[in-house]
Amino acid sequence: MVVESLTRQREIYLDGFAGIKPTVPVSFCELEKAVQNKLLPHSFAYFAGGAGNESTLRANQNDFEKIKIIPRMLRNVSVRDASIELFGQKFHSPILIAPVGVLELAHKDADVAVGKAAASVNIPYIFSSQASRSMEEVSSVMGNNPRWFQLYWSKSHELVKSFVQRAEKCGCSAIVVTLDTTMLGWRTRDLEMAYLPFLEGRGIAQYTSDPVFQKLMDEAEPQTKRKITWQSINGLIQMTKNYPGTSFFSKLFSGRQIKAVQKFISIYSNPALAWDDLKYLREVTNLPVLLKGILHADDARKAVDFGMNGIIVSNHGGRQVDGSISTIAALPSIVDAVQNKIPVLMDSGIRGGADIFKAFALGAKAVCIGRPYVYGLAAGGEQGVKEVLQNMITDFELTMGLAGCKSVSEISKENILL
């Protein structure tokens, strides 16, 4: 399904004439407010928060605001083409759905709802390693629509291999390696809530559904004595509910749910990860590999030298390093460094069509969105995600046309004022 801007715009107005309002607010600010009022405080904090004093979170949006678009007139933009091509595949819009974990905190249908919405508008979905539903379950509702897989590189190479091979079988056409989360950042809002969803067995479906991980669970983990409270008992109940299987009591008394959480916490990230480790990934897959989290030009050049197929300029939505450079500020130097040898994508801070336009003007080949679709999921489930995606595509296509560009290939630095 291709969303043509004037059609989508007309649809909203005509529905309004009939008394039908959009499922979710069109404005990102209003959408965020609505979701804050709807979600439990710890759930909203998990999605909305950033690292430290959240200066990076703010910079991601504020630095977009500093860039101004210079519209051009009389360019005959009656026919517009917002399509892009990546790794031999043509996509009808420049948007990809970024990987976001623990989506069950936003909506019970979690990743499955996002997969259905992505398929309905033919937008690539990058599955998260920290998903609430397995990649197999989400793939089963997406038909032949495009999807990639985001890899958190664990301490087990065998688990890395298993994840990648499963992704291939699920029809994923690229692997995205997240580099900036070898340790959790100092996420102030989560710490104030003293809440980490993984301890309840949330967001670990890719692991509990993996045969290698199931074997790793049998390895002994250090036992830490904790005070038993009603809260911890409730956490155990939640952990048991989240573990695969149908019989609550058989799961409860098996102890497997506890082993799963303990093993996940000890293995999911790998602070020792280094450039040479990327060679292993080349041994286990022929899929294109993109590095997500690149912010320095030297790292971008290394990505090319190590044979990577793409870069996603990202600071993890401001959730890892407080005071980090914003992604839109980092983008030009990364683009210059790779010299068109590999495509450069970006995420973090994109809230509307103008932001996408500015990213393309500075050399991005595609963008990934995160919080907007998560809020859409929280506000309206599958339909909410679909509307957010439709609105984002529409906003971009209208901005592109009104700025005097018929296609993404016509967008350049000449269209903006830095």
C-alpha positions as CSV (number, residue, x, y, z in Angstrom):
1,M,0.0,0.0,0.0
2,V,1.6,3.3,-1.1
3,V,0.4,6.4,0.8
4,E,0.2,9.4,-1.5
5,S,0.3,12.6,0.5
6,L,-2.8,14.4,-0.9
7,T,-4.8,11.2,-0.5
8,R,-3.9,10.8,3.2
9,Q,-4.5,14.5,3.9
10,R,-7.9,14.3,2.1
11,E,-8.8,11.2,4.1
12,I,-8.2,12.9,7.4
13,Y,-10.3,15.9,6.5
14,L,-13.2,13.9,5.0
15,D,-13.3,11.7,8.0
16,G,-13.4,14.8,10.2
17,F,-16.3,16.1,8.1
18,A,-18.1,12.9,9.0
19,G,-17.2,13.3,12.7
20,I,-14.4,10.7,12.7
21,K,-11.2,11.9,14.3
22,P,-7.8,10.2,13.9
23,T,-7.1,7.3,16.3
24,V,-4.0,9.1,17.6
25,P,-3.0,12.8,17.7
26,V,-1.2,14.0,14.6
27,S,1.1,16.3,16.5
28,F,4.1,14.5,18.2
29,C,3.8,16.7,21.3
30,E,0.1,16.0,21.7
31,L,0.8,12.3,21.1
32,E,3.4,12.2,23.8
33,K,1.1,13.9,26.2
34,A,-1.7,11.5,25.5
35,V,0.6,8.5,26.0
36,Q,2.0,9.9,29.3
37,N,-1.6,10.0,30.6
38,K,-2.3,6.5,29.4
39,L,0.7,4.5,30.3
40,L,1.9,3.4,33.8
41,P,4.6,5.8,35.1
42,H,7.4,3.3,34.8
43,S,6.4,2.3,31.3
44,F,6.3,5.9,30.1
45,A,9.6,6.5,31.8
46,Y,11.2,3.6,30.0
47,F,10.2,4.9,26.5
48,A,10.5,8.6,27.1
49,G,13.6,8.9,29.2
50,G,17.2,9.6,28.3
51,A,20.6,9.3,29.9
52,G,21.7,11.5,32.8
53,N,20.2,15.0,32.6
54,E,18.8,14.2,29.2
55,S,20.8,16.8,27.3
56,T,21.4,14.5,24.4
57,L,17.7,13.8,24.3
58,R,17.0,17.5,24.0
59,A,19.9,18.1,21.5
60,N,18.6,15.5,19.1
61,Q,15.5,17.6,18.5
62,N,16.9,21.1,19.2
63,D,19.6,20.7,16.6
64,F,17.1,19.8,13.9
65,E,15.3,23.1,14.8
66,K,18.5,25.1,14.1
67,I,18.5,23.9,10.4
68,K,16.2,25.9,8.2
69,I,14.6,24.7,4.9
70,I,14.8,27.1,1.9
71,P,11.8,26.3,-0.3
72,R,12.1,26.8,-4.1
73,M,9.2,27.8,-6.3
74,L,7.8,26.9,-9.8
75,R,9.5,23.5,-9.9
76,N,6.5,21.4,-11.2
77,V,6.1,19.1,-8.3
78,S,2.8,17.7,-9.3
79,V,4.3,14.2,-9.4
80,R,6.5,13.2,-6.5
81,D,8.6,10.1,-5.8
82,A,9.6,9.5,-2.2
83,S,11.1,6.1,-2.9
84,I,14.6,5.0,-2.0
85,E,16.8,2.0,-2.8
86,L,19.0,0.1,-0.3
87,F,21.0,-3.1,-1.0
88,G,19.2,-3.8,-4.2
89,Q,15.7,-3.4,-2.7
90,K,13.4,-0.5,-3.5
91,F,11.3,1.0,-0.7
92,H,8.4,3.4,-1.4
93,S,9.4,5.7,1.4
94,P,12.6,6.8,3.1
95,I,11.5,5.6,6.6
96,L,12.4,2.4,8.4
97,I,11.0,1.4,11.8
98,A,13.8,1.4,14.4
99,P,14.3,-1.4,16.8
100,V,12.7,-0.6,20.2
101,G,12.6,-3.2,23.0
102,V,10.0,-4.3,25.5
103,L,7.1,-3.1,23.5
104,E,4.7,-5.0,25.7
105,L,5.0,-2.0,28.1
106,A,3.2,0.0,25.4
107,H,0.6,-2.5,24.2
108,K,-0.2,-6.1,24.8
109,D,0.2,-6.9,21.1
110,A,3.7,-5.4,21.2
111,D,6.0,-6.3,18.2
112,V,3.2,-8.2,16.4
113,A,1.1,-5.1,16.1
114,V,4.1,-3.1,14.8
115,G,4.8,-5.9,12.3
116,K,1.2,-5.8,11.0
117,A,1.2,-2.0,10.7
118,A,4.6,-2.0,8.9
119,A,3.3,-4.6,6.5
120,S,0.2,-2.6,5.8
121,V,2.2,0.4,4.6
122,N,5.2,-1.6,3.3
123,I,7.7,0.0,5.6
124,P,10.7,-2.1,6.7
125,Y,10.7,-3.1,10.3
126,I,14.0,-3.7,12.1
127,F,13.2,-6.4,14.7
128,S,14.7,-5.7,18.1
129,S,16.9,-8.2,20.0
130,Q,15.0,-7.1,23.1
131,A,11.6,-7.9,21.6
132,S,8.5,-8.9,23.5
133,R,7.6,-11.4,20.8
134,S,9.9,-13.7,18.9
135,M,11.1,-12.8,15.4
136,E,9.4,-16.0,14.1
137,E,6.0,-14.8,15.4
138,V,6.3,-11.3,14.0
139,S,7.6,-12.6,10.6
140,S,4.5,-14.8,10.4
141,V,2.2,-11.8,10.2
142,M,4.2,-9.7,7.7
143,G,4.0,-11.8,4.6
144,N,6.7,-10.9,2.1
145,N,7.1,-7.3,3.4
146,P,10.6,-6.1,4.3
147,R,12.3,-6.6,7.6
148,W,15.8,-6.5,9.1
149,F,17.2,-7.7,12.4
150,Q,18.9,-5.7,15.1
151,L,21.7,-7.7,16.9
152,Y,22.8,-7.0,20.4
153,W,26.2,-8.8,20.4
154,S,26.1,-11.0,23.5
155,K,29.0,-12.7,25.3
156,S,28.2,-15.9,23.5
157,H,29.3,-16.1,19.8
158,E,27.1,-19.2,19.5
159,L,24.1,-17.2,20.5
160,V,25.1,-14.4,18.1
161,K,25.3,-17.1,15.3
162,S,21.9,-18.5,16.3
163,F,20.2,-15.1,16.2
164,V,21.6,-14.3,12.8
165,Q,20.6,-17.7,11.3
166,R,17.1,-17.4,12.7
167,A,16.9,-13.9,11.2
168,E,17.9,-15.3,7.8
169,K,15.2,-18.0,8.1
170,C,12.6,-15.3,9.0
171,G,13.3,-13.5,5.8
172,C,15.3,-10.6,7.3
173,S,17.4,-9.0,4.5
174,A,20.0,-7.1,6.7
175,I,21.6,-7.3,10.1
176,V,21.9,-4.1,12.2
177,V,24.6,-4.4,14.9
178,T,23.9,-2.0,17.8
179,L,27.3,-0.8,19.1
180,D,26.4,1.8,21.7
181,T,24.8,-0.4,24.3
182,T,27.5,-2.7,25.5
183,M,26.5,-1.4,28.9
184,L,23.2,0.3,30.0
185,G,23.5,4.1,30.2
186,W,22.7,6.0,33.4
187,R,19.0,6.2,32.6
188,T,17.8,8.6,35.3
189,R,14.0,8.1,34.9
190,D,14.3,4.3,35.1
191,L,16.6,4.6,38.1
192,E,14.2,6.9,39.9
193,M,11.5,4.3,39.3
194,A,14.0,1.6,40.3
195,Y,12.6,-0.4,37.4
196,L,14.2,-2.6,34.9
197,P,11.7,-4.6,32.8
198,F,14.1,-7.5,32.0
199,L,14.0,-8.5,35.7
200,E,10.3,-9.4,35.1
201,G,11.2,-11.5,32.1
202,R,9.9,-8.8,29.7
203,G,11.7,-8.0,26.5
204,I,13.6,-11.3,26.3
205,A,11.4,-13.3,23.9
206,Q,14.2,-13.6,21.3
207,Y,16.3,-15.3,24.0
208,T,13.8,-17.7,25.5
209,S,12.7,-18.8,22.0
210,D,16.3,-19.6,21.1
211,P,17.7,-23.2,21.3
212,V,21.2,-22.0,22.1
213,F,20.0,-19.7,24.9
214,Q,18.0,-22.6,26.4
215,K,21.2,-24.6,26.6
216,L,23.1,-21.7,28.1
217,M,20.4,-21.4,30.8
218,D,21.6,-24.6,32.4
219,E,25.0,-23.1,33.2
220,A,25.1,-22.1,36.8
221,E,24.8,-18.4,37.7
222,P,26.0,-16.8,40.9
223,Q,23.1,-16.7,43.4
224,T,22.3,-13.3,45.0
225,K,20.2,-13.3,48.1
226,R,17.4,-10.8,48.0
227,K,14.9,-9.7,50.6
228,I,11.5,-11.3,49.9
229,T,8.8,-8.7,49.7
230,W,5.3,-8.6,48.2
231,Q,6.8,-6.6,45.3
232,S,9.4,-9.3,44.6
233,I,6.7,-12.0,44.8
234,N,4.7,-10.1,42.2
235,G,7.8,-9.8,40.1
236,L,8.2,-13.6,40.2
237,I,4.6,-14.0,39.1
238,Q,5.1,-11.6,36.2
239,M,8.4,-13.4,35.3
240,T,6.5,-16.7,35.2
241,K,3.7,-15.3,33.0
242,N,6.2,-14.0,30.5
243,Y,8.1,-17.2,30.2
244,P,7.0,-19.4,27.2
245,G,4.5,-22.2,28.0
246,T,0.9,-22.6,28.9
247,S,0.8,-24.0,32.4
248,F,1.6,-21.3,35.0
249,F,2.3,-23.7,37.8
250,S,4.6,-26.0,35.8
251,K,6.5,-22.9,34.8
252,L,6.6,-21.6,38.3
253,F,8.0,-24.7,39.9
254,S,10.4,-25.5,37.0
255,G,12.5,-22.5,37.9
256,R,13.3,-22.0,34.2
257,Q,11.9,-18.4,34.2
258,I,14.4,-17.4,36.9
259,K,17.3,-19.0,35.0
260,A,16.2,-17.2,31.9
261,V,16.4,-13.8,33.5
262,Q,19.6,-14.6,35.3
263,K,21.3,-15.8,32.1
264,F,20.0,-12.9,30.1
265,I,21.3,-10.3,32.5
266,S,24.7,-11.9,32.6
267,I,25.1,-12.5,28.8
268,Y,23.1,-10.0,26.7
269,S,25.8,-7.3,26.4
270,N,29.5,-7.5,25.7
271,P,31.7,-4.6,26.8
272,A,34.7,-6.4,25.4
273,L,33.4,-6.1,21.8
274,A,36.0,-4.8,19.4
275,W,36.5,-4.2,15.7
276,D,38.1,-7.6,15.0
277,D,34.9,-9.3,16.3
278,L,33.1,-8.1,13.2
279,K,35.0,-10.7,11.2
280,Y,33.0,-13.4,12.9
281,L,29.8,-11.9,11.7
282,R,31.1,-12.1,8.1
283,E,31.8,-15.8,8.7
284,V,28.2,-16.6,9.7
285,T,26.1,-14.5,7.3
286,N,26.2,-13.1,3.8
287,L,23.5,-10.6,4.6
288,P,24.3,-6.9,4.5
289,V,25.6,-5.7,7.8
290,L,25.0,-2.2,9.1
291,L,26.7,-0.7,12.2
292,K,24.3,1.3,14.4
293,G,25.7,3.9,16.8
294,I,28.5,5.4,14.7
295,L,29.0,9.1,15.6
296,H,32.7,9.7,14.8
297,A,34.2,10.0,11.3
298,D,37.1,7.8,12.1
299,D,34.7,5.0,13.2
300,A,32.8,5.5,9.9
301,R,36.0,5.0,7.9
302,K,36.8,1.9,10.0
303,A,33.4,0.5,9.1
304,V,34.2,0.8,5.4
305,D,37.7,-0.7,6.0
306,F,36.1,-3.7,7.8
307,G,33.8,-4.3,4.9
308,M,30.5,-3.2,6.5
309,N,27.6,-2.5,4.2
310,G,26.1,0.5,5.9
311,I,26.0,2.8,8.9
312,I,23.2,4.1,11.1
313,V,24.2,7.3,12.7
314,S,22.6,7.0,16.2
315,N,23.0,7.9,19.8
316,H,20.3,5.5,20.9
317,G,17.7,8.2,21.1
318,G,19.8,10.0,23.8
319,R,19.5,7.0,26.1
320,Q,23.2,6.1,26.5
321,V,25.6,9.0,26.8
322,D,24.4,12.3,28.4
323,G,26.1,15.2,26.6
324,S,26.7,13.3,23.4
325,I,26.7,14.9,20.0
326,S,23.3,14.9,18.4
327,T,22.8,12.6,15.4
328,I,21.9,15.4,12.9
329,A,25.1,17.3,14.0
330,A,27.2,14.1,13.5
331,L,25.7,13.2,10.2
332,P,27.6,15.5,7.8
333,S,31.1,14.3,9.0
334,I,30.0,10.7,8.7
335,V,28.7,11.2,5.1
336,D,32.0,12.9,4.2
337,A,34.0,10.2,5.7
338,V,32.5,7.3,3.8
339,Q,32.5,9.1,0.4
340,N,29.4,7.3,-0.9
341,K,31.1,3.9,-0.5
342,I,28.3,2.7,1.7
343,P,24.9,4.1,2.6
344,V,24.5,6.3,5.7
345,L,21.2,6.1,7.6
346,M,20.3,8.0,10.8
347,D,17.9,7.9,13.7
348,S,17.3,9.8,17.0
349,G,15.3,13.0,17.2
350,I,13.2,12.6,14.0
351,R,9.7,13.9,14.8
352,G,8.2,14.9,11.4
353,G,8.6,15.3,7.7
354,A,10.8,18.4,7.9
355,D,13.4,16.4,10.0
356,I,13.5,13.7,7.4
357,F,14.0,16.3,4.7
358,K,16.9,17.9,6.6
359,A,18.5,14.6,7.1
360,F,18.4,13.9,3.4
361,A,19.8,17.4,2.7
362,L,22.8,16.4,4.8
363,G,23.4,13.1,3.0
364,A,21.3,10.5,4.7
365,K,20.0,7.7,2.5
366,A,17.2,6.7,4.8
367,V,16.0,7.4,8.4
368,C,14.7,5.3,11.2
369,I,12.0,6.4,13.6
370,G,11.5,5.2,17.2
371,R,9.5,7.0,19.8
372,P,6.8,8.3,17.4
373,Y,5.6,4.8,16.4
374,V,6.0,3.5,20.0
375,Y,3.7,6.2,21.2
376,G,1.3,5.3,18.3
377,L,1.4,1.7,19.6
378,A,0.6,2.9,23.1
379,A,-2.2,5.2,22.0
380,G,-3.9,2.9,19.4
381,G,-2.3,-0.4,19.0
382,E,-1.7,-1.6,15.4
383,Q,-3.9,1.2,14.0
384,G,-2.1,3.8,16.0
385,V,1.3,2.6,14.6
386,K,-0.2,2.6,11.1
387,E,-1.5,6.2,11.4
388,V,1.8,7.5,12.7
389,L,3.7,5.9,9.8
390,Q,1.2,7.2,7.3
391,N,1.4,10.7,8.8
392,M,5.2,10.7,8.8
393,I,5.3,9.6,5.1
394,T,2.7,12.2,4.2
395,D,4.4,15.0,6.1
396,F,7.7,14.2,4.4
397,E,6.3,14.0,0.9
398,L,4.4,17.3,1.3
399,T,7.5,19.0,2.7
400,M,9.6,17.7,-0.2
401,G,7.1,18.9,-2.8
402,L,6.5,22.3,-1.1
403,A,10.3,22.8,-0.9
404,G,10.5,22.3,-4.7
405,C,11.8,18.8,-4.9
406,K,10.2,16.0,-6.9
407,S,12.2,13.1,-5.4
408,V,14.7,12.4,-2.7
409,S,17.5,12.6,-5.2
410,E,16.8,16.3,-5.7
411,I,17.2,17.1,-2.0
412,S,20.6,18.6,-1.2
413,K,22.5,21.1,1.0
414,E,21.2,23.9,-1.3
415,N,17.8,23.3,0.2
416,I,18.8,24.2,3.7
417,L,20.4,26.9,5.8
418,L,22.8,25.7,8.5
